Amino acid sequence: MERMLRRPVLSSMHAGFSLGALAGAGAGALAISALGGAHAIVGSVAEALGLAR
């Protein structure tokens, strides 16, 4: 693929993956702080999956 395009491609994909991971971690941290802690997040996910009793 890189030979066909005549430019490095894998390094840009790695950068995109890293930026996505950073954005996801930031969004998770904001969600936890906005919803009142990790217990609220776990409870919401469990309820959405039908695991809450």
N, CA, C and O atoms as a GROMACS GRO file, in nm:
protein
  212
    1MET      N    1   0.083  -0.118   0.000
    1MET     CA    2   0.000   0.000   0.000
    1MET      C    3   0.088   0.125   0.000
    1MET      O    4   0.064   0.218  -0.077
    2GLU      N    5   0.188   0.127   0.086
    2GLU     CA    6   0.275   0.244   0.092
    2GLU      C    7   0.354   0.263  -0.037
    2GLU      O    8   0.380   0.376  -0.078
    3ARG      N    9   0.392   0.152  -0.100
    3ARG     CA   10   0.463   0.164  -0.228
    3ARG      C   11   0.371   0.221  -0.335
    3ARG      O   12   0.412   0.304  -0.417
    4MET      N   13   0.247   0.178  -0.335
    4MET     CA   14   0.152   0.225  -0.435
    4MET      C   15   0.123   0.375  -0.417
    4MET      O   16   0.115   0.449  -0.515
    5LEU      N   17   0.108   0.418  -0.294
    5LEU     CA   18   0.078   0.559  -0.267
    5LEU      C   19   0.202   0.647  -0.267
    5LEU      O   20   0.193   0.770  -0.278
    6ARG      N   21   0.318   0.584  -0.254
    6ARG     CA   22   0.447   0.654  -0.252
    6ARG      C   23   0.458   0.753  -0.136
    6ARG      O   24   0.518   0.860  -0.148
    7ARG      N   25   0.399   0.712  -0.025
    7ARG     CA   26   0.412   0.791   0.098
    7ARG      C   27   0.382   0.700   0.216
    7ARG      O   28   0.312   0.600   0.200
    8PRO      N   29   0.434   0.732   0.334
    8PRO     CA   30   0.405   0.648   0.451
    8PRO      C   31   0.259   0.663   0.495
    8PRO      O   32   0.207   0.774   0.506
    9VAL      N   33   0.195   0.551   0.518
    9VAL     CA   34   0.054   0.552   0.558
    9VAL      C   35   0.039   0.500   0.701
    9VAL      O   36  -0.043   0.552   0.776
   10LEU      N   37   0.116   0.399   0.738
   10LEU     CA   38   0.099   0.337   0.868
   10LEU      C   39   0.124   0.434   0.984
   10LEU      O   40   0.057   0.425   1.087
   11SER      N   41   0.216   0.525   0.968
   11SER     CA   42   0.242   0.619   1.077
   11SER      C   43   0.123   0.711   1.100
   11SER      O   44   0.095   0.747   1.214
   12SER      N   45   0.053   0.749   0.995
   12SER     CA   46  -0.065   0.834   1.013
   12SER      C   47  -0.179   0.756   1.076
   12SER      O   48  -0.257   0.811   1.153
   13MET      N   49  -0.189   0.626   1.045
   13MET     CA   50  -0.292   0.544   1.109
   13MET      C   51  -0.262   0.529   1.258
   13MET      O   52  -0.354   0.531   1.340
   14HIS      N   53  -0.135   0.515   1.293
   14HIS     CA   54  -0.097   0.504   1.433
   14HIS      C   55  -0.130   0.633   1.506
   14HIS      O   56  -0.178   0.630   1.620
   15ALA      N   57  -0.105   0.745   1.442
   15ALA     CA   58  -0.137   0.874   1.504
   15ALA      C   59  -0.287   0.888   1.525
   15ALA      O   60  -0.331   0.937   1.630
   16GLY      N   61  -0.366   0.846   1.429
   16GLY     CA   62  -0.511   0.852   1.443
   16GLY      C   63  -0.562   0.765   1.556
   16GLY      O   64  -0.651   0.804   1.631
   17PHE      N   65  -0.504   0.646   1.568
   17PHE     CA   66  -0.542   0.554   1.676
   17PHE      C   67  -0.508   0.616   1.811
   17PHE      O   68  -0.587   0.609   1.904
   18SER      N   69  -0.391   0.677   1.820
   18SER     CA   70  -0.350   0.738   1.947
   18SER      C   71  -0.440   0.856   1.983
   18SER      O   72  -0.479   0.870   2.098
   19LEU      N   73  -0.473   0.938   1.886
   19LEU     CA   74  -0.560   1.052   1.914
   19LEU      C   75  -0.701   1.006   1.952
   19LEU      O   76  -0.766   1.066   2.037
   20GLY      N   77  -0.748   0.899   1.889
   20GLY     CA   78  -0.879   0.844   1.924
   20GLY      C   79  -0.882   0.790   2.066
   20GLY      O   80  -0.980   0.808   2.138
   21ALA      N   81  -0.774   0.724   2.105
   21ALA     CA   82  -0.766   0.671   2.241
   21ALA      C   83  -0.763   0.786   2.343
   21ALA      O   84  -0.828   0.778   2.447
   22LEU      N   85  -0.690   0.890   2.312
   22LEU     CA   86  -0.684   1.006   2.400
   22LEU      C   87  -0.821   1.073   2.412
   22LEU      O   88  -0.863   1.110   2.521
   23ALA      N   89  -0.890   1.089   2.300
   23ALA     CA   90  -1.022   1.151   2.301
   23ALA      C   91  -1.122   1.065   2.379
   23ALA      O   92  -1.204   1.117   2.454
   24GLY      N   93  -1.115   0.934   2.361
   24GLY     CA   94  -1.204   0.844   2.433
   24GLY      C   95  -1.181   0.846   2.582
   24GLY      O   96  -1.276   0.844   2.661
   25ALA      N   97  -1.054   0.852   2.622
   25ALA     CA   98  -1.023   0.859   2.765
   25ALA      C   99  -1.073   0.991   2.824
   25ALA      O  100  -1.124   0.994   2.936
   26GLY      N  101  -1.057   1.098   2.750
   26GLY     CA  102  -1.106   1.227   2.797
   26GLY      C  103  -1.257   1.231   2.808
   26GLY      O  104  -1.312   1.285   2.905
   27ALA      N  105  -1.326   1.174   2.710
   27ALA     CA  106  -1.472   1.170   2.714
   27ALA      C  107  -1.520   1.084   2.830
   27ALA      O  108  -1.618   1.117   2.896
   28GLY      N  109  -1.451   0.974   2.856
   28GLY     CA  110  -1.487   0.889   2.969
   28GLY      C  111  -1.468   0.960   3.101
   28GLY      O  112  -1.552   0.948   3.191
   29ALA      N  113  -1.359   1.033   3.114
   29ALA     CA  114  -1.334   1.107   3.237
   29ALA      C  115  -1.439   1.215   3.258
   29ALA      O  116  -1.486   1.235   3.370
   30LEU      N  117  -1.477   1.284   3.151
   30LEU     CA  118  -1.581   1.386   3.164
   30LEU      C  119  -1.716   1.324   3.200
   30LEU      O  120  -1.790   1.380   3.280
   31ALA      N  121  -1.746   1.209   3.142
   31ALA     CA  122  -1.873   1.142   3.174
   31ALA      C  123  -1.877   1.098   3.319
   31ALA      O  124  -1.979   1.112   3.386
   32ILE      N  125  -1.767   1.044   3.368
   32ILE     CA  126  -1.762   1.001   3.508
   32ILE      C  127  -1.780   1.120   3.602
   32ILE      O  128  -1.854   1.111   3.699
   33SER      N  129  -1.713   1.230   3.573
   33SER     CA  130  -1.725   1.346   3.662
   33SER      C  131  -1.864   1.409   3.652
   33SER      O  132  -1.915   1.460   3.752
   34ALA      N  133  -1.925   1.408   3.534
   34ALA     CA  134  -2.056   1.469   3.517
   34ALA      C  135  -2.167   1.384   3.580
   34ALA      O  136  -2.267   1.439   3.627
   35LEU      N  137  -2.150   1.252   3.582
   35LEU     CA  138  -2.256   1.166   3.633
   35LEU      C  139  -2.236   1.124   3.777
   35LEU      O  140  -2.314   1.046   3.830
   36GLY      N  141  -2.132   1.175   3.841
   36GLY     CA  142  -2.117   1.153   3.983
   36GLY      C  143  -2.035   1.032   4.022
   36GLY      O  144  -2.057   0.977   4.130
   37GLY      N  145  -1.945   0.991   3.941
   37GLY     CA  146  -1.854   0.883   3.978
   37GLY      C  147  -1.873   0.757   3.896
   37GLY      O  148  -1.966   0.745   3.817
   38ALA      N  149  -1.780   0.665   3.917
   38ALA     CA  150  -1.777   0.542   3.839
   38ALA      C  151  -1.897   0.453   3.868
   38ALA      O  152  -1.942   0.380   3.780
   39HIS      N  153  -1.951   0.457   3.991
   39HIS     CA  154  -2.065   0.373   4.024
   39HIS      C  155  -2.186   0.407   3.939
   39HIS      O  156  -2.261   0.318   3.898
   40ALA      N  157  -2.205   0.535   3.911
   40ALA     CA  158  -2.317   0.577   3.827
   40ALA      C  159  -2.301   0.524   3.685
   40ALA      O  160  -2.398   0.482   3.623
   41ILE      N  161  -2.178   0.526   3.634
   41ILE     CA  162  -2.152   0.478   3.498
   41ILE      C  163  -2.177   0.328   3.491
   41ILE      O  164  -2.245   0.280   3.400
   42VAL      N  165  -2.121   0.254   3.586
   42VAL     CA  166  -2.137   0.108   3.585
   42VAL      C  167  -2.284   0.072   3.600
   42VAL      O  168  -2.332  -0.020   3.532
   43GLY      N  169  -2.356   0.140   3.685
   43GLY     CA  170  -2.498   0.115   3.702
   43GLY      C  171  -2.577   0.145   3.577
   43GLY      O  172  -2.668   0.070   3.541
   44SER      N  173  -2.544   0.253   3.509
   44SER     CA  174  -2.613   0.289   3.385
   44SER      C  175  -2.589   0.186   3.277
   44SER      O  176  -2.682   0.148   3.205
   45VAL      N  177  -2.466   0.142   3.264
   45VAL     CA  178  -2.432   0.041   3.163
   45VAL      C  179  -2.501  -0.091   3.195
   45VAL      O  180  -2.555  -0.156   3.106
   46ALA      N  181  -2.499  -0.130   3.321
   46ALA     CA  182  -2.564  -0.254   3.361
   46ALA      C  183  -2.714  -0.248   3.334
   46ALA      O  184  -2.774  -0.346   3.288
   47GLU      N  185  -2.775  -0.135   3.361
   47GLU     CA  186  -2.918  -0.119   3.335
   47GLU      C  187  -2.946  -0.123   3.186
   47GLU      O  188  -3.044  -0.184   3.143
   48ALA      N  189  -2.862  -0.058   3.106
   48ALA     CA  190  -2.882  -0.056   2.961
   48ALA      C  191  -2.869  -0.196   2.902
   48ALA      O  192  -2.937  -0.230   2.806
   49LEU      N  193  -2.782  -0.277   2.960
   49LEU     CA  194  -2.762  -0.414   2.910
   49LEU      C  195  -2.862  -0.512   2.969
   49LEU      O  196  -2.862  -0.630   2.933
   50GLY      N  197  -2.946  -0.464   3.058
   50GLY     CA  198  -3.046  -0.552   3.119
   50GLY      C  199  -2.990  -0.639   3.228
   50GLY      O  200  -3.048  -0.743   3.261
   51LEU      N  201  -2.876  -0.599   3.287
   51LEU     CA  202  -2.812  -0.678   3.391
   51LEU      C  203  -2.849  -0.633   3.532
   51LEU      O  204  -2.820  -0.702   3.629
   52ALA      N  205  -2.913  -0.518   3.541
   52ALA     CA  206  -2.952  -0.465   3.673
   52ALA      C  207  -3.070  -0.545   3.727
   52ALA      O  208  -3.157  -0.588   3.652
   53ARG      N  209  -3.070  -0.562   3.858
   53ARG     CA  210  -3.179  -0.639   3.920
   53ARG      C  211  -3.280  -0.549   3.983
   53ARG      O  212  -3.378  -0.597   4.040
   0.00000   0.00000   0.00000
